Amino acid sequence: MANVEIYTTKVCPYCVRAKNLLNAKDVDFVEHDLTGDDAGREALLKKSNGMRTVPQIFINGQHIGGCDNLYELEEKGELDKLLAG
């Protein structure tokens, strides 16, 4: 199974939607809650090449992007391939 990380905040509906898709696929993931975490946000900026919105999703260290990007991969049939790696 792939190593999946998702950076979120508590009040983000897109974060919930992305986590729901991963949970529906029985994917284990590490969630980094950035609510009130300025240092965590700075680390995310570096890791994601300047992206400051949440969620930001990484699969096996590859930056996937946000919720819309995750669902786009699912619609194209590419998400399962990434998750199998």
N, C-alpha and C positions, 0 to 999 in steps of 0.2 A: 504494500500500500504506500501511497505517496505521502511525503511530508507536507502538510498543508498548514499555513499560518494565515490568520486573518486579523487585521487591525481594525478595531471597532470603537464606538462610544455607546454609552447606555441609551441615548435617546435617538439613535439613528435607525429609521425604518428600513433603509437599504441594507444595513448591517443584518437586521433580523431576516430580511428576505434572502440574503446570501447564505446565512447560516441555515435557514430552512432548507435550501436546496442541498447543501452539503449533508445535513442531517437526513434528508430523504434518501440520499445515496449511501447512507451509513458510513460516511467518511469521518474519521477521527481528525480533529484539527486542534491547533493551539490558538487560543484567542488571546489577543493582547488588547486589553481595554485601556484606551487612551484618555478616558474621561478625567479631566483635571491633571493629566500627566504631561507637562510641558517637555520634559526630557525625552519621554517616549515619542512625542510628536516630532521633535528634532531628529531623533534616530530614524523615524519613518521617512522623513523628508530625504535623508541621505540614502536610505535603502531603496526608496521608490523613485529616485531621480526627480525629486521636487514635488511629488504629488502630496497634497495636504488633506484631501477629502477622505472620508471613510465610507465604506470599508476599502481597504487595500488588501489584496489577496495574493499570496505567494504559494506556488506549488513546486516542490523540490527546488526551492530557491529562485525559481523563475517568477518574475513579477507578472501577474495575470491582469491586474488592474482592479476595477471596482465591480459592483454588483452587476451592472449592465454587461460588462465584459465577460463575467462568469456565465451569465445566462446566454450570451451570444455563443460561447463555446459549447454550451449544452445544446442549443438549437442546431448547431452545425455538426453535432455528433463527435466533437473533439474533446470534450471534457473527460469522458470516461477513459480515453487513451492517456491523457495526462495523469489521471488519478491512478491508473494501473502501474505507472512507473515507479 
